[in-house]
Amino acid sequence: MIWASGWRLASAVSNAGGLGLLGSGSMYPEVLKEHIKKCKAATGKAFGVNVPLLYPDIDKHMAIIIEEKVSVVFTSAGNPKTWTKILKDNGIKVVHVVSSSKFALKAEDAGCDAVVAEGFEAGGHNGREETATMVLVPAVCKAVKVPVIAAGGIATGRQMLASMVLGAEGVQIGSRFVASDEASSHIKFKEAVINAGEGDTCLSLKQLTPVRLLKNNFFNQVQQAEQRCATIEELQQLLGKGRAKKGMFEGNMEEGELEIGQVSASIKSIQPAAAIINEIWNEFELLVQQPLK
Ligand SMILES: Cc1cc2nc3c(=O)[nH]c(=O)nc-3n(C[C@H](O)[C@H](O)[C@H](O)COP(=O)(O)O)c2cc1C
């Protein structure tokens, strides 16, 4: 997750039994390299790097990932054909994030080892078709043979179990880890996440790249611009540069872009990443042993 998952969060998740991911989308190449090195020093366990494929300096990112022998790369926002073979030829597992069965099949075709089926309730960038996790996960499981990891709206053991019932073999959790001690996000953003209620997020900027945001003054400005049928250029100008950093990293709660999922409504405290994983895992195990009610 951009502006949230640096080496502290990724290593804490891996140390607690998950697969921590570094969010390279908000990092310059030399920053990514530093985070990979620090992550290696902080955990002996496997961790991965998420790479949005539209990142302008992607060649440099991929060269660093290969050089540093990162074991797994999660790609998103782009064509999986471009990088999958190169990464796999270098012994790296590749997982691609998709929002439809059509894109899942393309990822499988490109040689990806697994796909993340990310529903429309997820924080961050979303698919244009707006398919929710409950509908998307079984559809993607039916469409492909590679393992499916469910994402979007998962923050508890109960939701993890539900994902498994839908056919997923793993879950990718974002929003809940924004509200972790180790996330690099600004404390004001973490507090806004735990204070968010139902209906406080909305899919925005649909004409540019759809993204789920916490409602604030910036969000309202985008809404107003869209209502008066602003052109793409006007929306790009309104978005400007560095909006996401301003909100999530620098803590400007009114003028920044605040990416978070619907599930924020049920996140009530900022906790260490290990406590989050243990809580999810314990609830999952308890429910697995109980007969379905
Ligand atoms: C603050 C934030 C930043 C994110 N950045 C990225 C990103 O850079 N690349 C990506 O593939 N997904 C990104 N995501 C999506 C997450 O990886 C994950 O799929 C999503 O949060 C899961 O849904 P949830 O928020 O309901 O847990 C981001 C999500 C959040 C909340």
The ligand as a MOL file (V3000), in Angstrom:
LIG
                    3D

  0  0  0     0  0            999 V3000
M  V30 BEGIN CTAB
M  V30 COUNTS 31 33 0 0 0
M  V30 BEGIN ATOM
M  V30 1 C -3.7670 3.2210 1.5390 0
M  V30 2 C -3.8440 2.1250 0.5210 0
M  V30 3 C -2.9030 2.0740 -0.5010 0
M  V30 4 C -2.9370 1.0410 -1.4510 0
M  V30 5 N -1.9720 0.9990 -2.4080 0
M  V30 6 C -1.9510 -0.0440 -3.2810 0
M  V30 7 C -0.8930 -0.1580 -4.2340 0
M  V30 8 O 0.0160 0.6650 -4.3030 0
M  V30 9 N -0.9280 -1.2250 -5.0770 0
M  V30 10 C -1.9210 -2.1830 -5.0260 0
M  V30 11 O -1.9020 -3.1360 -5.7960 0
M  V30 12 N -2.9200 -2.0830 -4.1270 0
M  V30 13 C -2.9460 -1.0530 -3.2550 0
M  V30 14 N -3.9430 -0.9790 -2.3310 0
M  V30 15 C -4.9360 -2.0680 -2.2560 0
M  V30 16 C -4.4630 -3.1290 -1.2420 0
M  V30 17 O -3.2990 -3.7400 -1.6950 0
M  V30 18 C -5.5170 -4.1940 -0.9730 0
M  V30 19 O -5.7690 -4.9800 -2.1170 0
M  V30 20 C -6.8190 -3.6280 -0.4880 0
M  V30 21 O -6.5800 -2.6760 0.5140 0
M  V30 22 C -7.6930 -4.7380 0.0610 0
M  V30 23 O -8.9520 -4.2570 0.4680 0
M  V30 24 P -9.2350 -3.6900 1.9570 0
M  V30 25 O -8.7430 -2.2920 1.9400 0
M  V30 26 O -10.7170 -3.7890 2.0690 0
M  V30 27 O -8.4950 -4.5700 2.9190 0
M  V30 28 C -3.9420 0.0470 -1.3750 0
M  V30 29 C -4.8950 0.1060 -0.3470 0
M  V30 30 C -4.8560 1.1150 0.5880 0
M  V30 31 C -5.8660 1.1430 1.6950 0
M  V30 END ATOM
M  V30 BEGIN BOND
M  V30 1 1 1 2
M  V30 2 1 2 3
M  V30 3 2 2 30
M  V30 4 2 3 4
M  V30 5 1 4 5
M  V30 6 1 4 28
M  V30 7 2 5 6
M  V30 8 1 6 7
M  V30 9 1 6 13
M  V30 10 2 7 8
M  V30 11 1 7 9
M  V30 12 1 9 10
M  V30 13 2 10 11
M  V30 14 1 10 12
M  V30 15 2 12 13
M  V30 16 1 13 14
M  V30 17 1 14 15
M  V30 18 1 14 28
M  V30 19 1 15 16
M  V30 20 1 16 17
M  V30 21 1 16 18
M  V30 22 1 18 19
M  V30 23 1 18 20
M  V30 24 1 20 21
M  V30 25 1 20 22
M  V30 26 1 22 23
M  V30 27 1 23 24
M  V30 28 2 24 25
M  V30 29 1 24 26
M  V30 30 1 24 27
M  V30 31 2 28 29
M  V30 32 1 29 30
M  V30 33 1 30 31
M  V30 END BOND
M  V30 END CTAB
M  END
